[in-house]
Amino acid sequence: MILKKIFRLLFPLSLSVGILFLAQRLLMPKYMGQVVEGAFIEEYYNEETSHDILFLGDCEVYENISPIVLWRDYGITSYIRGSAQQLVPQSYYLLEDTLKFETPKAVVFNVSAMQQYEQENETYNRMTLDGMRWSGSKVKAIKETMTEEEHMIEYVFPILRFHSRWRELENDDLRYLFKRRQVTHNGYYMRADVRPAGEFPVARRRSDYSFDPKAWEYLEKIRMLCEEHGTLLILMKAPSLYPVWYDQWEQQIKDYAKEHQLEYINCIERSDEIGIDFSKDTYDGGLHMNVYGAEKMSRYFGEFLVGISGVEDRRTIAGEDVQNRVWKEKCEFYDQMKAAQEAEFARLGYLKQFTSEEEGGNLYEKTR
């Protein structure tokens, strides 16, 4: 009798919880359509092996570095924990979160995030924070970066935030209710289309070129956290032509790197050395690299990493059978997606094929 009473009490409660859980899964954005950036952070937790290099930052890392090329050319294992408009505090807490699972030999932080400390749009917060697993790091990241209009309870129970989304439900919401397809290559977002760089607005003068003190505070936290774990911190500026990277910002980063004896590489200044052709190697007019530009960047940066971080070529180390198997599968997935994108763009008539003697292979150029 007692068991029956307990069952009668618990069954409705369990059923209600189950229904709410399913409703929440259904209503939360899946990021499987045109806007896939919100799926990036969560994919990290599916990794089977560790990584020697960790990249942190905004779109300037996840669209400009190819971990597959770093593996193929140098045997470097890497992952990009990047997200759209990732703030410096979010980079810090993502690093803190990652260090619970592994200790990379080097962390590469893209300094473009220093431009902005506060988030202007909740959407960007959600793209970073919803994908993090629950931990003290996630809680602190939410508290530090949520906008005035956001509330912690809506992160704990996302159904409170997305309850009205039932009007927008699509087939993908059912298809990816429990498991989403993979959209990145160790955090890298592939684009095989080409849109040559054009003209940009003239850079406006600013009354103050100083980075926000809070941005400096969290950059220092990143540095100290790396130091505590014996991890080398490398600062990087990706080769994006726009938004403008002011000379005053550049000098501040150089001074910080010099003060703390950090390596800093500005890839804008090294574009020619890297071999970037902004008429072919960008998909959005010079803001980010396409796959061809990202591959060039990765070959250049890989040589830089090997030279300063002492990373070994994992392909030649005995007992790395699991690592080699995993990366073989990653390479196959990368090649399949690249070929599919090239075929699709060619089929749609947006691109024309041409041969590059420098690359010794096929690239694609946008026709006007």
N, C-alpha and C positions, 0 to 999 in steps of 0.2 A: 504493500500500500504506500509506504513511504517513497519507494522508488518511482511509483506511478505519479505521485504528487510532484516529485522533483522533475520528472520528465515533462509533466503538464506545464510546469513553470518555465523550464529551460527551453522547451521546443519553440514556443512562440518568440522568445527572446533571440534564440539562435537563428530562426527563420528571418526575423526582422533585420538582424545584423547582416545576414547573408544577402538579403535583398538590397540593403543600403550599400554593401560592398560592390555588388554587381552594378548597381545604378551609378556609383561613383566611377567605376572602371569604364563604363559605357560613356559617361558624360565628359570625362577628361579628354582634352585634345590628344590625338594620336601622333600628329606630326609625321604622317606617312604620305601626304600629298605633295603639293608644291612647296610648302614650308616644312622642311624636314629638320631644321636647326634645333628644334626642341627635343629631338631624339638623341642628340649627341652624347650628353653627359651620362645618361643611363647605360649606354652601350659598354662603357668601361667595365662594368661589373660582370660582364660575360667573358672576360679575358681568362685564358687558361694558364698563361705563363707571365713571368715578370718582364720588366722593361728597364733597360739601362738609362734611357733618356726620357724625360717627361717634359712636354711643352705645355705652357700655360698662357692663356690670353684670349683675345677676341678673334674675330674673323681673320685677322692678319696672320694667325697661326694655322687655323684649321682649313684655310684655303690656299696656303702658300708652301706647306711642307708635306711631303709624301713619305710616311714611314716605310712604305713598301720599297721605295728607292733606297732609303737608308739601309734596309736589310739586304737588298739585292747587290748593292755596290760595296757595302762595308760590313755587312753582318751585324749591324747595330739594331737592337730591339728598342722600339720607342712607341710612345702613345701621346696623343694630343688631347688633353683635357681642356679643350677650348669650347667656347659658346658665344653666341651673338651678344655683342656689347658687354662682354664680361668685365666687371669692375675689379679693381685691385683687391678689395676685401674678399670678393668671391674667389679670386685666384688663390688667395692665401688659404681659405677654408677648404677649397678643393685639394690643395697640396696637403693640408693637414689630414683630410679624409683619405687621400691616396697613400700616405705614409702609414696608415693602418694596415694596408695590404702588401706594401713593398717599399723598398728603399732604392730609388734610382741613383745612379752614379752622378748624374747631372740633371739640373732643372733649367730649362730655357724659358725665360719670361719675356714676352713681347711688350715693350714699353709704351706702345700706343695707348694702352689703357690708362696711363697716367694723366691723360688729357681730361678725363671725366671721373669724378668721384661718386656723384649721386646719380641714381637711375631716374630717367625721365619717364619711362614707360614700363608699366607692370608686365607687359608681354615679355620683355627681355629678361626680367627677373624670373618669370615662370620657366623660360627656356633653359635657364641655368639651374634653378633651385628645385624644381619639381623632379628633375632626374636624379638628384642626389639621394642616396640611401639615408634613412633616418639615423642620426647620430648627433652627438653634441656639436660637431662641426656644422652640420646642416642647420641646427637651431640657431647657432651664433651667426651663420651666414644670412639667414632670414632676418634676424633682428637687426643686423648691421646695415642691410641694404634695401629692405622693403620701403616702398614709398609711403607717404602719409596716408594714402587712401587704402593701403593694404592692412590686413590683420593676420596675426599668427594663426588664429583658429581656422582661417580659410586655407592655410597650408597643411594644417593637421588634418582637416576634413575638406578636401577640395570640392566636394559636392556642394558646399555652401557657396563656393565661388562660381561653379559651372552648372548649377541646377537649371538655369534657363537655356542651356545649350541644346536641349532636346529638339528645339526647332531647327537646328543646323545639322542634325545627325545624318551621316552618310553611310554607304556600305562599308567603308574602311573602319568605321567605329565598331562594327560587329566583327569584321575580318581580323582586326588587331586587338580584340578585347583582352586577350590574355598574353599574346606573344606578338611582338612587332618584328618586321623584317629588318635586316641590317642595312643601314644607309651610309655608314662611313667605313673608312679603311684605317682602323686604329685612330679614329678621331678626325681623319682627313676627309674633307668634302670634295668630291671630284666633280669637275666641270670640264668637258671636252670641247665646248663651243668657243668661238673666237669673236671678240669685238675689239678692234684696235683702239688704243688710247686716243682721245681727242683733246679738245681744249677744255681747260678748267677755269672756274671763276678766279679772278685775281685775289690773292691772299689778303685778308683784311688785317689791318693793324689792330693790336689789342692793347688795352690800357695796362694790363698786367699779364705777364707770361709765366708767373709762378704757378707751379703745380699745387693743388690743394694739400694742406698739411696732413690731412687724413690719408691721402694717397701715399705720401712719403712714409707715414707711420706704418702702413701695411706693406709697403715695399721693404721696409726695414724688418718687419716681422717675417716676411718671406726669406730674407737673407739670414736672419737668426735661426729660423727653423731649419734651413738647409745646413747651416753650420752645426747645429745640434746633432744632425743625422749624418754628418760627414759627407754631405752631398754638395757638389760644385754648383754654384749659381752662375748662369750666363745670361746676360741681357742682350736683347736683339730688337732691332727695328726692321720690320718687313719692308720689301721694296714696293710700297704702294705710292702712287703719285698723288693721290687725293684721298682723304683730306690732307691739307698741307701739314708738314712736320716742320715747325718753326726752328730757326737756328738757335733761338733762345732756349727752346726745350731740349734741343740736342746738347747744348753746352751743360745744362743742368744734369743730364744723364751721364755725360762724360765725366763731370766733376764727381758725381756720386760713385761711379765705377772706379775712378782713380783713387778716391779716398778709401774705398774698401777693397781695393786690389781685385776687382772683378773684371772678367772679360766682357767687352761690349762690342757688338758688331752691327754697324748700320748698313743694311743691305741696299738702301737707296743709293748710297755713295759707291757701292760696289756692283751696280747693275751691269755695267759693261764687262767687268771681270767675271761676273756670274754667267754672262752671255744672254741676258734677257733682251728680247726684242718686243717692245711694247706694241708693235703692229701685229704680232702673232701670239704672244704669250699671256694675254689677259682675256678674260671672257666678259668683262663689264667696263671696258673703256679705261683701264689703268688702275682701278681700285684694288683688284685682287688678281692673282695669277690663275690661269686655267691649268689643266693637268700638265701641259707642256712646260709652262713656266715653273710650276711647282716642282717638276722633276729636275729642271735645271738648278733651282734653288736648293733642292735636297742633295744633289751631287756636290755642289759647292759647300754647303753647310756640313755635309757628312765628313768631308776632308778636314774641315775646321774642327769638328767634334773629336775625331780620332786623334788629331794633333794635340789637343789640350786636355782631354778628359781621361786618357788612358783606357778607353773602352776597347774591349777585345772583340775580335771577329768571331761571333758565336757560331758561325757556320763551320769553323775549323776546330772547335773544342770537342773533345771526346765526351760522350755521355749526354749530348744535346739532342738526342733522337726526338724527344717530344717537341722541343723548340723547333727543330727543322720541319717536322710534320705539320705543326700548326702554321708556320710561316709559308710552307708550300701551299696550303689551302688558302691562306690570305692572298698570296700572289695570284693564284688562279681566279679568285673572286675579283680582284683588282683588274686583271686582264680582261675578264668577261665583261665587266661594267664599262671599261674604257672602249672596248670594241663595240658594245651595244650603243653607247652614246654616239660614237663616231658614225655608226651606221644610221642611227636615227636622225642625226642632224643632216647627214648627206641625203637621206631619203626625203626629208622635208624641204630640201632645196635651199636651206639657209647657208650651207657651206659649200665651198669648192675645194677639192683636193689639190694639193701641190706638193712637190718634192723639195725637201731641204737638204742640200749637200752637207751642210754643217751637222745636221742631226742624222743624216743617212737613213731617213725613213719618211713616213707620211705625216704631215700635219694638215690642219684645216684652217681655212681663212674665210671670214665672213664676207659675203658679197654684198655690195651696196645697191 
